[in-house]
Amino acid sequence: MNLSELHSSEIKNLDLLSKQVVEGFITGMHKSPFHGFSVEFSEHKLYNKGESTRHIDWKLFAKTEKLYTKKYEEETNLRCHIIIDNSASMHFPMIKNQTLNTLTKVGFSAVSAACLIEILKRQRDAVGLSIYSDSYEYYAPEKRSERHRKMLLHQLEKLLDSPSKTTTDTYKYLHEIAEKIHRRSLIFLFTDMFQTNQENENLFEALRHLKFNKHEVILFHTFDGKLELNFDFGNSPKKLVDVETREEIDIYSEKIQEKYKILVDNYFKELKNKCLKYKIDYVPVDIHNGFSSVLTSYLISRRNFL
């Protein structure tokens, strides 16, 4: 399957799809400034002045002109846990047959998670998964086995086919997840940050709970840039229906687009500043812009975590 076919075909096999996406990502990294973070270097770390030169990889130095020392098995492996918000708002926009070019927010999150699982497999890192909506729908602890990976991919594929019609209190389930994950881990949270019943302060208290347990937290703020950020609904009147509360409103989007954009931009800045305050990595991800930012965030976080 060529690249154009990959992007236009309905998603049916996340295992194969994630392998193709990750292969393309790694190929692209070899041509980018992030070459030093490539998965090829998963068993190396930068040499620090004063360390023994005994474990320097001179062959790698010849390729990169940078000093790396070899890392032992126990140094290279880490634990990761992926958390996905499966509330009704994450199933926006409404799409019947999802492809890489046309994804809902939860579809984007599922494919991103599958790609993370693929690259984690290559790094021999353990991975777990949590999915929540109005209940804690799924939990699997961090493991490395191939059987475990297949089980996680099966759960992610179910997200693509099972629309949610519920609201959620993200903070509630983050507290539960924090109680389940005992060993220090990298935590990846995919959510659109829509909270209907509670202030975001409760959400950040839950994120602080994870930080208190010594985990590193990466928040992937998932959104539709065209519709949710730029409010681009064309110049004809539209009836908008809240997917969680079912409230309706008739609007001309062009009349409020400018004011809406200012309010949303301010909200994004507020989220970023709060994450900075609590030392949480904030990564806004537009579902139309591919998966590179997600995978790059993992590689950078992994390097800093070890």
Secondary structure, 3 states (H helix, E strand, C coil): CCHHHHHHCCCCCHHHHHHHHHHHHHHHHCCCHHHHHCHHHCCEEECCCCCCHHHECHHHHHHHCCCEEECCHHHHCCEEEEEEECCHHHHCCCCCCCECCECCHHHHHHHHHHHHHHHHHHHCCEEEEEEECCCEEEEEEEECCHHHHHHHHHHHHHHHHCCCCCCCCHHHHHHHHHHHCCCCCEEEEEECCCCCCCCHHHHHHHHHHHHHCCCEEEEEEEECHHHHHCCCCCCCCEEEECCCCCCEEEECHHHHHHHHHHHHHHHHHHHHHHHHHCCCEEEEEECCCCCHHHHHHHHHHHHHHC
